[in-house]
């Protein structure tokens, strides 16, 4: 399995809306970070799709090394 491209070494704060579906980029190659734009095509990566349970600010992983796909878990501090 290949490693994801590190898009940034800090999370991105994003306001998500209750009931809306989002697709987090897992490969790191999307030009629409932190969201998927289909750049993973032909790779072993696929986006993490999630539906916001409520409207709030979330911190999405940009280093792509998180153990909680989509969301920052502090893994960027060890890169």
PDB file of N, CA, C and O in Angstrom:
ATOM      1  N   UNK A   1       0.840  -1.185   0.000  1.00  0.00           N
ATOM      2  CA  UNK A   1       0.000   0.000   0.000  1.00  0.00           C
ATOM      3  C   UNK A   1       0.879   1.240   0.000  1.00  0.00           C
ATOM      4  O   UNK A   1       1.808   1.344   0.801  1.00  0.00           O
ATOM      5  N   UNK A   2       0.594   2.175  -0.889  1.00  0.00           N
ATOM      6  CA  UNK A   2       1.393   3.390  -0.956  1.00  0.00           C
ATOM      7  C   UNK A   2       0.949   4.368   0.122  1.00  0.00           C
ATOM      8  O   UNK A   2      -0.152   4.271   0.665  1.00  0.00           O
ATOM      9  N   UNK A   3       1.835   5.309   0.415  1.00  0.00           N
ATOM     10  CA  UNK A   3       1.530   6.314   1.431  1.00  0.00           C
ATOM     11  C   UNK A   3       0.824   7.498   0.797  1.00  0.00           C
ATOM     12  O   UNK A   3       1.072   7.846  -0.358  1.00  0.00           O
ATOM     13  N   UNK A   4      -0.051   8.103   1.565  1.00  0.00           N
ATOM     14  CA  UNK A   4      -0.772   9.290   1.109  1.00  0.00           C
ATOM     15  C   UNK A   4       0.172  10.491   1.062  1.00  0.00           C
ATOM     16  O   UNK A   4       1.144  10.558   1.813  1.00  0.00           O
ATOM     17  N   UNK A   5      -0.121  11.417   0.188  1.00  0.00           N
ATOM     18  CA  UNK A   5       0.610  12.676   0.100  1.00  0.00           C
ATOM     19  C   UNK A   5       0.196  13.556   1.269  1.00  0.00           C
ATOM     20  O   UNK A   5      -0.994  13.699   1.548  1.00  0.00           O
ATOM     21  N   UNK A   6       1.165  14.143   1.950  1.00  0.00           N
ATOM     22  CA  UNK A   6       0.867  15.067   3.050  1.00  0.00           C
ATOM     23  C   UNK A   6       0.476  16.403   2.440  1.00  0.00           C
ATOM     24  O   UNK A   6       1.298  17.070   1.812  1.00  0.00           O
ATOM     25  N   UNK A   7      -0.784  16.794   2.626  1.00  0.00           N
ATOM     26  CA  UNK A   7      -1.278  18.057   2.065  1.00  0.00           C
ATOM     27  C   UNK A   7      -0.858  19.238   2.933  1.00  0.00           C
ATOM     28  O   UNK A   7      -0.639  20.335   2.421  1.00  0.00           O
ATOM     29  N   UNK A   8      -0.742  19.023   4.249  1.00  0.00           N
ATOM     30  CA  UNK A   8      -0.347  20.066   5.192  1.00  0.00           C
ATOM     31  C   UNK A   8      -0.014  19.377   6.505  1.00  0.00           C
ATOM     32  O   UNK A   8      -0.429  18.240   6.729  1.00  0.00           O
ATOM     33  N   UNK A   9       0.723  20.044   7.365  1.00  0.00           N
ATOM     34  CA  UNK A   9       1.099  19.452   8.653  1.00  0.00           C
ATOM     35  C   UNK A   9       0.311  20.062   9.801  1.00  0.00           C
ATOM     36  O   UNK A   9       0.788  20.110  10.935  1.00  0.00           O
ATOM     37  N   UNK A  10      -0.885  20.525   9.506  1.00  0.00           N
ATOM     38  CA  UNK A  10      -1.807  20.989  10.535  1.00  0.00           C
ATOM     39  C   UNK A  10      -3.224  20.751  10.038  1.00  0.00           C
ATOM     40  O   UNK A  10      -3.455  20.726   8.829  1.00  0.00           O
ATOM     41  N   UNK A  11      -4.176  20.575  10.947  1.00  0.00           N
ATOM     42  CA  UNK A  11      -5.551  20.315  10.519  1.00  0.00           C
ATOM     43  C   UNK A  11      -6.198  21.556   9.918  1.00  0.00           C
ATOM     44  O   UNK A  11      -5.699  22.670  10.076  1.00  0.00           O
ATOM     45  N   UNK A  12      -7.309  21.350   9.230  1.00  0.00           N
ATOM     46  CA  UNK A  12      -8.068  22.460   8.656  1.00  0.00           C
ATOM     47  C   UNK A  12      -9.419  22.524   9.351  1.00  0.00           C
ATOM     48  O   UNK A  12     -10.165  21.546   9.365  1.00  0.00           O
ATOM     49  N   UNK A  13      -9.728  23.678   9.926  1.00  0.00           N
ATOM     50  CA  UNK A  13     -11.022  23.884  10.564  1.00  0.00           C
ATOM     51  C   UNK A  13     -12.068  24.105   9.481  1.00  0.00           C
ATOM     52  O   UNK A  13     -11.908  24.960   8.611  1.00  0.00           O
ATOM     53  N   UNK A  14     -13.139  23.325   9.546  1.00  0.00           N
ATOM     54  CA  UNK A  14     -14.206  23.398   8.547  1.00  0.00           C
ATOM     55  C   UNK A  14     -15.549  23.412   9.267  1.00  0.00           C
ATOM     56  O   UNK A  14     -15.778  22.631  10.191  1.00  0.00           O
ATOM     57  N   UNK A  15     -16.426  24.301   8.840  1.00  0.00           N
ATOM     58  CA  UNK A  15     -17.796  24.337   9.357  1.00  0.00           C
ATOM     59  C   UNK A  15     -18.618  23.353   8.540  1.00  0.00           C
ATOM     60  O   UNK A  15     -18.798  23.534   7.336  1.00  0.00           O
ATOM     61  N   UNK A  16     -19.119  22.307   9.199  1.00  0.00           N
ATOM     62  CA  UNK A  16     -19.977  21.337   8.519  1.00  0.00           C
ATOM     63  C   UNK A  16     -21.430  21.605   8.901  1.00  0.00           C
ATOM     64  O   UNK A  16     -21.724  22.090   9.994  1.00  0.00           O
ATOM     65  N   UNK A  17     -22.324  21.282   7.982  1.00  0.00           N
ATOM     66  CA  UNK A  17     -23.744  21.536   8.196  1.00  0.00           C
ATOM     67  C   UNK A  17     -24.488  20.239   8.477  1.00  0.00           C
ATOM     68  O   UNK A  17     -24.288  19.236   7.791  1.00  0.00           O
ATOM     69  N   UNK A  18     -25.342  20.265   9.483  1.00  0.00           N
ATOM     70  CA  UNK A  18     -26.141  19.107   9.871  1.00  0.00           C
ATOM     71  C   UNK A  18     -26.854  18.504   8.672  1.00  0.00           C
ATOM     72  O   UNK A  18     -27.514  19.207   7.906  1.00  0.00           O
ATOM     73  N   UNK A  19     -26.709  17.177   8.518  1.00  0.00           N
ATOM     74  CA  UNK A  19     -27.388  16.453   7.455  1.00  0.00           C
ATOM     75  C   UNK A  19     -26.675  16.444   6.120  1.00  0.00           C
ATOM     76  O   UNK A  19     -27.064  15.694   5.225  1.00  0.00           O
ATOM     77  N   UNK A  20     -25.641  17.258   5.961  1.00  0.00           N
ATOM     78  CA  UNK A  20     -24.907  17.320   4.701  1.00  0.00           C
ATOM     79  C   UNK A  20     -23.824  16.233   4.673  1.00  0.00           C
ATOM     80  O   UNK A  20     -23.217  15.920   5.698  1.00  0.00           O
ATOM     81  N   UNK A  21     -23.594  15.668   3.491  1.00  0.00           N
ATOM     82  CA  UNK A  21     -22.593  14.615   3.311  1.00  0.00           C
ATOM     83  C   UNK A  21     -21.304  15.214   2.754  1.00  0.00           C
ATOM     84  O   UNK A  21     -21.329  16.062   1.862  1.00  0.00           O
ATOM     85  N   UNK A  22     -20.185  14.755   3.296  1.00  0.00           N
ATOM     86  CA  UNK A  22     -18.854  15.239   2.902  1.00  0.00           C
ATOM     87  C   UNK A  22     -17.976  14.057   2.529  1.00  0.00           C
ATOM     88  O   UNK A  22     -18.164  12.952   3.038  1.00  0.00           O
ATOM     89  N   UNK A  23     -17.016  14.288   1.639  1.00  0.00           N
ATOM     90  CA  UNK A  23     -16.054  13.257   1.239  1.00  0.00           C
ATOM     91  C   UNK A  23     -14.649  13.792   1.482  1.00  0.00           C
ATOM     92  O   UNK A  23     -14.149  14.627   0.729  1.00  0.00           O
ATOM     93  N   UNK A  24     -14.021  13.300   2.544  1.00  0.00           N
ATOM     94  CA  UNK A  24     -12.664  13.710   2.917  1.00  0.00           C
ATOM     95  C   UNK A  24     -11.647  13.028   2.025  1.00  0.00           C
ATOM     96  O   UNK A  24     -11.729  11.821   1.798  1.00  0.00           O
ATOM     97  N   UNK A  25     -10.694  13.783   1.519  1.00  0.00           N
ATOM     98  CA  UNK A  25      -9.628  13.247   0.675  1.00  0.00           C
ATOM     99  C   UNK A  25      -8.661  12.420   1.511  1.00  0.00           C
ATOM    100  O   UNK A  25      -8.070  12.923   2.466  1.00  0.00           O
ATOM    101  N   UNK A  26      -8.503  11.153   1.152  1.00  0.00           N
ATOM    102  CA  UNK A  26      -7.590  10.251   1.859  1.00  0.00           C
ATOM    103  C   UNK A  26      -6.223  10.162   1.190  1.00  0.00           C
ATOM    104  O   UNK A  26      -5.239   9.801   1.836  1.00  0.00           O
ATOM    105  N   UNK A  27      -6.152  10.491  -0.112  1.00  0.00           N
ATOM    106  CA  UNK A  27      -4.889  10.319  -0.845  1.00  0.00           C
ATOM    107  C   UNK A  27      -3.947  11.517  -0.696  1.00  0.00           C
ATOM    108  O   UNK A  27      -2.732  11.374  -0.831  1.00  0.00           O
ATOM    109  N   UNK A  28      -4.506  12.690  -0.420  1.00  0.00           N
ATOM    110  CA  UNK A  28      -3.697  13.896  -0.265  1.00  0.00           C
ATOM    111  C   UNK A  28      -3.443  14.641  -1.560  1.00  0.00           C
ATOM    112  O   UNK A  28      -2.790  15.684  -1.542  1.00  0.00           O
ATOM    113  N   UNK A  29      -3.938  14.141  -2.685  1.00  0.00           N
ATOM    114  CA  UNK A  29      -3.659  14.754  -3.980  1.00  0.00           C
ATOM    115  C   UNK A  29      -4.768  15.670  -4.503  1.00  0.00           C
ATOM    116  O   UNK A  29      -4.602  16.298  -5.550  1.00  0.00           O
ATOM    117  N   UNK A  30      -5.879  15.754  -3.800  1.00  0.00           N
ATOM    118  CA  UNK A  30      -6.993  16.601  -4.243  1.00  0.00           C
ATOM    119  C   UNK A  30      -6.579  18.071  -4.292  1.00  0.00           C
ATOM    120  O   UNK A  30      -5.833  18.541  -3.432  1.00  0.00           O
ATOM    121  N   UNK A  31      -7.061  18.787  -5.292  1.00  0.00           N
ATOM    122  CA  UNK A  31      -6.807  20.227  -5.362  1.00  0.00           C
ATOM    123  C   UNK A  31      -7.874  20.987  -4.589  1.00  0.00           C
ATOM    124  O   UNK A  31      -7.875  22.218  -4.561  1.00  0.00           O
ATOM    125  N   UNK A  32      -8.791  20.240  -3.957  1.00  0.00           N
ATOM    126  CA  UNK A  32      -9.885  20.825  -3.181  1.00  0.00           C
ATOM    127  C   UNK A  32      -9.779  20.400  -1.708  1.00  0.00           C
ATOM    128  O   UNK A  32     -10.788  20.104  -1.067  1.00  0.00           O
ATOM    129  N   UNK A  33      -8.544  20.374  -1.177  1.00  0.00           N
ATOM    130  CA  UNK A  33      -8.303  19.928   0.206  1.00  0.00           C
ATOM    131  C   UNK A  33      -9.168  20.694   1.197  1.00  0.00           C
ATOM    132  O   UNK A  33      -9.362  21.900   1.046  1.00  0.00           O
ATOM    133  N   UNK A  34      -9.685  20.012   2.200  1.00  0.00           N
ATOM    134  CA  UNK A  34      -9.471  18.620   2.572  1.00  0.00           C
ATOM    135  C   UNK A  34     -10.471  17.658   1.942  1.00  0.00           C
ATOM    136  O   UNK A  34     -10.588  16.510   2.371  1.00  0.00           O
ATOM    137  N   UNK A  35     -11.186  18.121   0.931  1.00  0.00           N
ATOM    138  CA  UNK A  35     -12.229  17.299   0.324  1.00  0.00           C
ATOM    139  C   UNK A  35     -11.750  16.619  -0.962  1.00  0.00           C
ATOM    140  O   UNK A  35     -10.832  17.095  -1.629  1.00  0.00           O
ATOM    141  N   UNK A  36     -12.384  15.512  -1.287  1.00  0.00           N
ATOM    142  CA  UNK A  36     -12.044  14.698  -2.451  1.00  0.00           C
ATOM    143  C   UNK A  36     -12.467  15.384  -3.753  1.00  0.00           C
ATOM    144  O   UNK A  36     -13.548  15.966  -3.841  1.00  0.00           O
ATOM    145  N   UNK A  37     -11.594  15.305  -4.757  1.00  0.00           N
ATOM    146  CA  UNK A  37     -11.945  15.770  -6.101  1.00  0.00           C
ATOM    147  C   UNK A  37     -11.779  14.651  -7.135  1.00  0.00           C
ATOM    148  O   UNK A  37     -11.826  14.900  -8.340  1.00  0.00           O
ATOM    149  N   UNK A  38     -11.583  13.413  -6.654  1.00  0.00           N
ATOM    150  CA  UNK A  38     -11.432  12.267  -7.548  1.00  0.00           C
ATOM    151  C   UNK A  38      -9.999  11.968  -7.938  1.00  0.00           C
ATOM    152  O   UNK A  38      -9.761  11.065  -8.740  1.00  0.00           O
ATOM    153  N   UNK A  39      -9.033  12.701  -7.394  1.00  0.00           N
ATOM    154  CA  UNK A  39      -7.619  12.495  -7.748  1.00  0.00           C
ATOM    155  C   UNK A  39      -7.106  11.107  -7.383  1.00  0.00           C
ATOM    156  O   UNK A  39      -6.071  10.686  -7.901  1.00  0.00           O
ATOM    157  N   UNK A  40      -7.796  10.391  -6.512  1.00  0.00           N
ATOM    158  CA  UNK A  40      -7.362   9.064  -6.080  1.00  0.00           C
ATOM    159  C   UNK A  40      -7.605   7.992  -7.145  1.00  0.00           C
ATOM    160  O   UNK A  40      -7.179   6.851  -6.970  1.00  0.00           O
ATOM    161  N   UNK A  41      -8.272   8.332  -8.229  1.00  0.00           N
ATOM    162  CA  UNK A  41      -8.583   7.356  -9.279  1.00  0.00           C
ATOM    163  C   UNK A  41      -7.360   6.554  -9.689  1.00  0.00           C
ATOM    164  O   UNK A  41      -6.304   7.126  -9.956  1.00  0.00           O
ATOM    165  N   UNK A  42      -7.492   5.239  -9.742  1.00  0.00           N
ATOM    166  CA  UNK A  42      -6.387   4.374 -10.131  1.00  0.00           C
ATOM    167  C   UNK A  42      -5.431   4.046  -9.000  1.00  0.00           C
ATOM    168  O   UNK A  42      -4.401   3.412  -9.229  1.00  0.00           O
ATOM    169  N   UNK A  43      -5.754   4.468  -7.779  1.00  0.00           N
ATOM    170  CA  UNK A  43      -4.917   4.175  -6.613  1.00  0.00           C
ATOM    171  C   UNK A  43      -5.681   3.268  -5.667  1.00  0.00           C
ATOM    172  O   UNK A  43      -6.828   2.906  -5.931  1.00  0.00           O
ATOM    173  N   UNK A  44      -5.042   2.901  -4.563  1.00  0.00           N
ATOM    174  CA  UNK A  44      -5.712   2.082  -3.549  1.00  0.00           C
ATOM    175  C   UNK A  44      -6.411   2.944  -2.499  1.00  0.00           C
ATOM    176  O   UNK A  44      -6.864   2.425  -1.479  1.00  0.00           O
ATOM    177  N   UNK A  45      -6.505   4.244  -2.732  1.00  0.00           N
ATOM    178  CA  UNK A  45      -7.166   5.154  -1.799  1.00  0.00           C
ATOM    179  C   UNK A  45      -8.614   5.387  -2.197  1.00  0.00           C
ATOM    180  O   UNK A  45      -8.966   5.329  -3.375  1.00  0.00           O
ATOM    181  N   UNK A  46      -9.444   5.651  -1.201  1.00  0.00           N
ATOM    182  CA  UNK A  46     -10.813   6.078  -1.461  1.00  0.00           C
ATOM    183  C   UNK A  46     -11.188   7.086  -0.376  1.00  0.00           C
ATOM    184  O   UNK A  46     -10.684   7.008   0.744  1.00  0.00           O
ATOM    185  N   UNK A  47     -12.061   8.020  -0.701  1.00  0.00           N
ATOM    186  CA  UNK A  47     -12.406   9.056   0.274  1.00  0.00           C
ATOM    187  C   UNK A  47     -13.193   8.490   1.452  1.00  0.00           C
ATOM    188  O   UNK A  47     -13.855   7.459   1.338  1.00  0.00           O
ATOM    189  N   UNK A  48     -13.108   9.174   2.567  1.00  0.00           N
ATOM    190  CA  UNK A  48     -13.912   8.837   3.746  1.00  0.00           C
ATOM    191  C   UNK A  48     -15.156   9.717   3.673  1.00  0.00           C
ATOM    192  O   UNK A  48     -15.081  10.933   3.847  1.00  0.00           O
ATOM    193  N   UNK A  49     -16.291   9.092   3.415  1.00  0.00           N
ATOM    194  CA  UNK A  49     -17.550   9.824   3.297  1.00  0.00           C
ATOM    195  C   UNK A  49     -18.234   9.833   4.661  1.00  0.00           C
ATOM    196  O   UNK A  49     -18.358   8.795   5.312  1.00  0.00           O
ATOM    197  N   UNK A  50     -18.675  11.017   5.087  1.00  0.00           N
ATOM    198  CA  UNK A  50     -19.379  11.113   6.362  1.00  0.00           C
ATOM    199  C   UNK A  50     -20.500  12.141   6.269  1.00  0.00           C
ATOM    200  O   UNK A  50     -20.457  13.070   5.462  1.00  0.00           O
ATOM    201  N   UNK A  51     -21.492  11.947   7.111  1.00  0.00           N
ATOM    202  CA  UNK A  51     -22.631  12.857   7.173  1.00  0.00           C
ATOM    203  C   UNK A  51     -22.553  13.606   8.505  1.00  0.00           C
ATOM    204  O   UNK A  51     -22.433  12.989   9.564  1.00  0.00           O
ATOM    205  N   UNK A  52     -22.621  14.925   8.446  1.00  0.00           N
ATOM    206  CA  UNK A  52     -22.543  15.737   9.664  1.00  0.00           C
ATOM    207  C   UNK A  52     -23.791  15.518  10.510  1.00  0.00           C
ATOM    208  O   UNK A  52     -24.915  15.659  10.030  1.00  0.00           O
ATOM    209  N   UNK A  53     -23.577  15.175  11.764  1.00  0.00           N
ATOM    210  CA  UNK A  53     -24.693  14.947  12.677  1.00  0.00           C
ATOM    211  C   UNK A  53     -25.281  16.254  13.184  1.00  0.00           C
ATOM    212  O   UNK A  53     -26.463  16.326  13.521  1.00  0.00           O
ATOM    213  N   UNK A  54     -24.437  17.296  13.235  1.00  0.00           N
ATOM    214  CA  UNK A  54     -24.930  18.616  13.600  1.00  0.00           C
ATOM    215  C   UNK A  54     -24.016  19.666  12.995  1.00  0.00           C
ATOM    216  O   UNK A  54     -22.885  19.368  12.612  1.00  0.00           O
ATOM    217  N   UNK A  55     -24.501  20.881  12.910  1.00  0.00           N
ATOM    218  CA  UNK A  55     -23.700  21.979  12.378  1.00  0.00           C
ATOM    219  C   UNK A  55     -22.682  22.378  13.436  1.00  0.00           C
ATOM    220  O   UNK A  55     -23.039  22.728  14.561  1.00  0.00           O
ATOM    221  N   UNK A  56     -21.413  22.319  13.058  1.00  0.00           N
ATOM    222  CA  UNK A  56     -20.341  22.672  13.985  1.00  0.00           C
ATOM    223  C   UNK A  56     -19.026  22.762  13.230  1.00  0.00           C
ATOM    224  O   UNK A  56     -18.944  22.411  12.053  1.00  0.00           O
ATOM    225  N   UNK A  57     -18.001  23.238  13.922  1.00  0.00           N
ATOM    226  CA  UNK A  57     -16.648  23.274  13.369  1.00  0.00           C
ATOM    227  C   UNK A  57     -15.956  21.966  13.701  1.00  0.00           C
ATOM    228  O   UNK A  57     -15.941  21.535  14.854  1.00  0.00           O
ATOM    229  N   UNK A  58     -15.379  21.334  12.680  1.00  0.00           N
ATOM    230  CA  UNK A  58     -14.590  20.122  12.878  1.00  0.00           C
ATOM    231  C   UNK A  58     -13.184  20.390  12.352  1.00  0.00           C
ATOM    232  O   UNK A  58     -12.974  21.299  11.549  1.00  0.00           O
ATOM    233  N   UNK A  59     -12.234  19.598  12.806  1.00  0.00           N
ATOM    234  CA  UNK A  59     -10.842  19.740  12.371  1.00  0.00           C
ATOM    235  C   UNK A  59     -10.486  18.524  11.544  1.00  0.00           C
ATOM    236  O   UNK A  59     -10.312  17.421  12.063  1.00  0.00           O
ATOM    237  N   UNK A  60     -10.381  18.751  10.239  1.00  0.00           N
ATOM    238  CA  UNK A  60     -10.114  17.651   9.316  1.00  0.00           C
ATOM    239  C   UNK A  60      -8.614  17.473   9.114  1.00  0.00           C
ATOM    240  O   UNK A  60      -7.860  18.441   9.014  1.00  0.00           O
ATOM    241  N   UNK A  61      -8.207  16.219   9.056  1.00  0.00           N
ATOM    242  CA  UNK A  61      -6.801  15.857   8.900  1.00  0.00           C
ATOM    243  C   UNK A  61      -6.290  16.267   7.521  1.00  0.00           C
ATOM    244  O   UNK A  61      -6.928  16.000   6.503  1.00  0.00           O
ATOM    245  N   UNK A  62      -5.148  16.908   7.508  1.00  0.00           N
ATOM    246  CA  UNK A  62      -4.499  17.301   6.256  1.00  0.00           C
ATOM    247  C   UNK A  62      -3.219  16.504   6.019  1.00  0.00           C
ATOM    248  O   UNK A  62      -2.724  16.460   4.893  1.00  0.00           O
ATOM    249  N   UNK A  63      -2.674  15.873   7.066  1.00  0.00           N
ATOM    250  CA  UNK A  63      -1.439  15.096   6.894  1.00  0.00           C
ATOM    251  C   UNK A  63      -1.736  13.690   6.358  1.00  0.00           C
ATOM    252  O   UNK A  63      -0.840  12.999   5.873  1.00  0.00           O
ATOM    253  N   UNK A  64      -3.000  13.283   6.451  1.00  0.00           N
ATOM    254  CA  UNK A  64      -3.489  11.994   5.930  1.00  0.00           C
ATOM    255  C   UNK A  64      -2.934  10.788   6.682  1.00  0.00           C
ATOM    256  O   UNK A  64      -2.994   9.665   6.182  1.00  0.00           O
ATOM    257  N   UNK A  65      -2.393  11.013   7.884  1.00  0.00           N
ATOM    258  CA  UNK A  65      -1.825   9.929   8.684  1.00  0.00           C
ATOM    259  C   UNK A  65      -2.705   9.586   9.888  1.00  0.00           C
ATOM    260  O   UNK A  65      -2.328   8.739  10.698  1.00  0.00           O
ATOM    261  N   UNK A  66      -3.851  10.218  10.019  1.00  0.00           N
ATOM    262  CA  UNK A  66      -4.733  10.034  11.171  1.00  0.00           C
ATOM    263  C   UNK A  66      -5.200   8.590  11.353  1.00  0.00           C
ATOM    264  O   UNK A  66      -5.365   7.849  10.385  1.00  0.00           O
ATOM    265  N   UNK A  67      -5.408   8.214  12.598  1.00  0.00           N
ATOM    266  CA  UNK A  67      -5.994   6.915  12.912  1.00  0.00           C
ATOM    267  C   UNK A  67      -7.516   6.989  12.943  1.00  0.00           C
ATOM    268  O   UNK A  67      -8.188   5.973  13.125  1.00  0.00           O
ATOM    269  N   UNK A  68      -8.058   8.188  12.767  1.00  0.00           N
ATOM    270  CA  UNK A  68      -9.505   8.433  12.754  1.00  0.00           C
ATOM    271  C   UNK A  68      -9.837   9.101  11.423  1.00  0.00           C
ATOM    272  O   UNK A  68     -10.101  10.303  11.389  1.00  0.00           O
ATOM    273  N   UNK A  69      -9.829   8.340  10.322  1.00  0.00           N
ATOM    274  CA  UNK A  69      -9.958   8.912   8.982  1.00  0.00           C
ATOM    275  C   UNK A  69     -10.972  10.041   8.846  1.00  0.00           C
ATOM    276  O   UNK A  69     -12.149   9.922   9.186  1.00  0.00           O
ATOM    277  N   UNK A  70     -10.445  11.133   8.333  1.00  0.00           N
ATOM    278  CA  UNK A  70     -11.217  12.343   8.149  1.00  0.00           C
ATOM    279  C   UNK A  70     -10.878  13.378   9.192  1.00  0.00           C
ATOM    280  O   UNK A  70     -10.762  14.565   8.885  1.00  0.00           O
ATOM    281  N   UNK A  71     -10.720  12.939  10.410  1.00  0.00           N
ATOM    282  CA  UNK A  71     -10.573  13.879  11.512  1.00  0.00           C
ATOM    283  C   UNK A  71      -9.165  13.851  12.103  1.00  0.00           C
ATOM    284  O   UNK A  71      -8.542  12.794  12.202  1.00  0.00           O
ATOM    285  N   UNK A  72      -8.681  15.011  12.488  1.00  0.00           N
ATOM    286  CA  UNK A  72      -7.339  15.136  13.062  1.00  0.00           C
ATOM    287  C   UNK A  72      -7.265  14.416  14.403  1.00  0.00           C
ATOM    288  O   UNK A  72      -8.143  14.563  15.253  1.00  0.00           O
ATOM    289  N   UNK A  73      -6.204  13.637  14.576  1.00  0.00           N
ATOM    290  CA  UNK A  73      -5.944  12.982  15.864  1.00  0.00           C
ATOM    291  C   UNK A  73      -4.567  13.364  16.406  1.00  0.00           C
ATOM    292  O   UNK A  73      -4.077  12.746  17.352  1.00  0.00           O
ATOM    293  N   UNK A  74      -3.946  14.380  15.808  1.00  0.00           N
ATOM    294  CA  UNK A  74      -2.637  14.845  16.264  1.00  0.00           C
ATOM    295  C   UNK A  74      -1.464  14.149  15.605  1.00  0.00           C
ATOM    296  O   UNK A  74      -0.318  14.428  15.958  1.00  0.00           O
ATOM    297  N   UNK A  75      -1.711  13.248  14.653  1.00  0.00           N
ATOM    298  CA  UNK A  75      -0.620  12.512  13.997  1.00  0.00           C
ATOM    299  C   UNK A  75       0.389  13.435  13.340  1.00  0.00           C
ATOM    300  O   UNK A  75       1.562  13.077  13.232  1.00  0.00           O
ATOM    301  N   UNK A  76      -0.034  14.618  12.895  1.00  0.00           N
ATOM    302  CA  UNK A  76       0.869  15.573  12.234  1.00  0.00           C
ATOM    303  C   UNK A  76       2.010  16.024  13.140  1.00  0.00           C
ATOM    304  O   UNK A  76       3.044  16.480  12.652  1.00  0.00           O
ATOM    305  N   UNK A  77       1.834  15.902  14.435  1.00  0.00           N
ATOM    306  CA  UNK A  77       2.875  16.326  15.389  1.00  0.00           C
ATOM    307  C   UNK A  77       4.073  15.393  15.372  1.00  0.00           C
ATOM    308  O   UNK A  77       5.127  15.725  15.914  1.00  0.00           O
ATOM    309  N   UNK A  78       3.919  14.222  14.751  1.00  0.00           N
ATOM    310  CA  UNK A  78       4.989  13.216  14.735  1.00  0.00           C
ATOM    311  C   UNK A  78       5.642  13.069  13.362  1.00  0.00           C
ATOM    312  O   UNK A  78       6.394  12.121  13.133  1.00  0.00           O
ATOM    313  N   UNK A  79       5.364  13.987  12.461  1.00  0.00           N
ATOM    314  CA  UNK A  79       5.932  13.893  11.100  1.00  0.00           C
ATOM    315  C   UNK A  79       7.247  14.640  11.014  1.00  0.00           C
ATOM    316  O   UNK A  79       7.870  14.673   9.953  1.00  0.00           O
TER     317      UNK A  79
END
